[in-house]
Structure formats: C-alpha cells, structure tokens
Amino acid sequence: MKKIVGVITLLVMGFQVQAQVLAMHTEPTEKNNIQKQVMAPQAAYQWGIGLRVGDPTGLSVKRFLGSRALELNVGRTGLMGFNAQREFNNDRYFDDYVYLDSRFRSAISVQLHYLAFKQIPIDGPDHFAWYIGLGGQLRSTSVDYRYRYWAGPNNNDRRERWESVTDVDFGADFIGGLDYSFRDVPLSLFADLTLFVELLDDPLFLRLQGGGGIRFNF
C-alpha cells in the first residue's frame, strides 16, 4: 500500500512540474489568449471531479490530456447481468450443495479508462463532444447464499445454512459517450455506455453498463 501511495505521489508531482515548465516557456501573446478563449474545456482544464449515477454510482475523476483524458470511476455497481444462482453453480466449492436463495451485501466497481474526444459543432459558447475509449474494470460482489447440504455418517441428515461469498471479476471496458461543457462555469455534464468483457473469473461474459453525471473542472 505504501508503494502505491508513493507512486501516485510521484505522478502528481511530475504533473505539477510539467505544468510549471510549460507555463514558463509559453508567451502570453494575444494569439494565445484568443486560442485559450475558444479551446475546448478538455484543453483548458487539468482535472475534473464529480458525481456519477448509474453503473457504477459514486465518484468520477478525470485527468485532461488535451483532446484525450484518463477517467477513474469508483462506486457501487449495479447487478444487471449478475445471476446469483449461476455464480453459485459455477463455484466448485458448492458442487455438492443445492442452491436455495441469496441476498446481496455489497457490490463495488473500479473503472479506469483512456478516452479520446471529438468536438461536435453547436451554436453558442458552450462545448459539446463525443468520445470513445477503452480500459479495465475490477468488480467485487459480496453475496450471502442459502443452500442445502447433507450431513451425518450416511449423508442422510439434510441441513440448510447461510454462507457469505465475495465474487471478484476483472475484465476490459469499451466505452462511448457524450460530454457537454459550459464556457462560463467550470462544469461538465456527461453520459456514457460501457461494454464490460469479463476475463476473470467468467471469461468472455458480457455486461452492458451505463450512467451519467456532473463534474467540476479546474
């Protein structure tokens, strides 16, 4: 954990140093000022942070890289496409048990995407763009299962019990969306669709996700 924090700290310091060097070598000419007024927010800001609602619902952070961006979404994931009985039957631990019922305890998703933007011409000073990208996703779902099993010396004693299991999935994301940014206030509205292709632990299982929200840019 300390190594991860150290790496993140070094990356942030590197971004700050790079921004200072670029600022020192940029002349505040009238031409540059005009370009800054008409450039898209993706080029005018460094960071965006806000709230996302959908799958997942939670925090959304964006690091602008000109017409590109890195996006991190962390929050509670939806359960669309998650079948508790299927997961139970695919778990070798439960091979000799009979599924009866289940209840969800928590479902968390972490998404990291690399995005490319393309401006859409519109009337007025605001900016509208579509984007596509790819990345990865890590999902963790905790479920309580109720199942039937047999005990006793001759397996003739039928019993039932509840047991908690955490299912971890990892895979690739393919994302596309729309972004509307206001010129007079540092806010952006966004909406997207993501195709999650699971690689572990249910290879090539597809899950469609979507959401939208608002970010404060700075």
N, C-alpha and C positions, 0 to 999 in steps of 0.2 A: 504494500500500500504506500509506503514511504517513497519507493522508487517511482510509482505512478505520479504521486503529487509532485515529486521533483521534476519529472519530465514535463508535466503540464506547466509548472512554474517557469522552466527554461523556455518553453514555446511562447508563453505570454510575454516574457522579457524580450525574446527575439522579435516578436511582432512590434513591440514598442520601439525598440532600437531601429528597426527597419523604417517605421513611420517617421521617426525623427530625422534619419538620414535623407529620406525622400523630401521632407519638408525643407531641409537646409539647402537642397540642390534645385528647388523649384522657385522660379522668379515670379513674383506677384504681378504679372503683366495684365493689361486689360483683356487680352485674348484669353488668358487662363481664367479670369474672373467670369467672362461670358460663357466659357465652356462649363465652368462649375455650376452656373445657374441652370443650364439646360441638361446636364448629365443626369442619368437615372440614379435613384437612391442607392442602387446596388454599388455604384461607383462613388457616391458622395459619403457613405457611412462605412464604418468598420464593423459594427456589431448590431444585432437585433435580438431582443429578448421579449418573450410574451407568453400568452396562454393559448394552448391548443385544445380543441374539443373534438372528440371523435375516437379514433383508434390509432394511437393512444390518446388519452386525455391527461394533460399535465403541462409541463414546462417545455417551451420550444426556444432554442438558441440558434442564431445564425451568425456566421463569420463571413462577411462580404469580401470577395476577392475580385473586384472589378465586375465583369459580367458573369462571374462564377461565384459560388458560395459553398461553404460547409454548413450543414444543418444537423443539429442534435435535438432529438425529441425523447423525453423521458416521462413516463406516466402510466396510468392504469390502462391496460389494454382491454379491448372488447373480446368477447368469447365467440364471435361469429366464426364458424368453421371448426370450433373445438368441440369434439364429441367425447364426453367423459367415458361412456361405455366402450367406445373404440380404443381409447387410450388404456383403459383397464385391461381389455382383452389382448392388447399388443404387449403388455408388460409381462415378461416371463415370470416375474415374482408371483403373479396371481394365476399361474397356469392351472392350478388345481382348485381354484376358488370360483364361485358363481357370483357375478355382479348383481347387486340388488338396487342400489341407489347411490347418489353422490350429492355433495354440496360444495360450492366454491368458497375458498377462503381469501385468496388474493390472486391478482393477475397483473404482472408488471412487464412493460416493454421498453427497450432502449434501442433507438434507431440512430444511425449515423449515415448521412447522405452527402454526396457530391453533386451539386446542381449547376446547370448551365441555363442562363436566361436569354430570352429573345423579346425585344420590345414590340408591343402592339400599338400602332399609331392611334391616338384618340385626340379629340378636341379638348382644349383646356390645358392647364399647367401640370396636372397630375400625371402619373406614370402607370402604365398597365403593361404587364409582361406575362408570357407563358414560360414554363420551364420544364425540363426533364432531368433525370438524374438516376444514379444508382448508388448502392451502398449495402449495408448489412444491418441485421436486426437480431437482438437477443431477447427472448421471451421466457418468463418464468411464471408458471401457473401452479398454485397450491390447491389441492383438492382433497376433500375427505370422502373416502369410499366406504360404503357399507356392503359387505359381501358375506356369503355363506361358505362355511368350510366344515369338514368332518374331522372329528377327533375320537379319542378312545382307542383301546387296543385293537379293535377290528374296524376302525373307521365307521362306527355305527352311531356315533354321537354327533348329531347335526347342531352346529352353533352358528351364531352371527356376531359380527363385530364391525366397528368403525376403525379406519386407519387413514392417517394423513400421508399424502404423497406429493412431492414437488416435481413437476414436469418442466424440463428446460429444453427449449427449442432454439436453434440457430440457423440462419439462412440469409439469402440475398434478397435485396429490395430493388424493384424497378418502379420509379416514381414519376408522375407528371402532375402539373398543377398550374394555377393562376395566382398572380400577385398584383395587388393594386396598392400603390404608394402615393401618399399625399405630399404635395410640394410644400405647403405652408405649415404643416405639422409633421413631426418625425414619426409617423405611424404608417403601418402597412397592414392590409387585410390579405389573407391567403386561403386557398382551398386546394386540396390535392387528393389524388388516388394513388395507392401503393399496391403493387402485386408482390406479396411475400412468397418466396420459393424456399421451402424448408429443406435444409441439408442434413441437420441433426435434430431430433432423432427419428424423424419420419421423412426420409428423403423424397424430394420432389412433390411433397404435398403442397398445394397452392392455397393461399388465403388472400382475399381481397380486403384491403383496408382503406379507410378514407377519413378525412377530417378537415378542419379549418380553424382559423383563429385570427388573433391580432398581435402585432409586435410593436414595441417601441424601439426606434432606431437611434443610434448615437455613434 
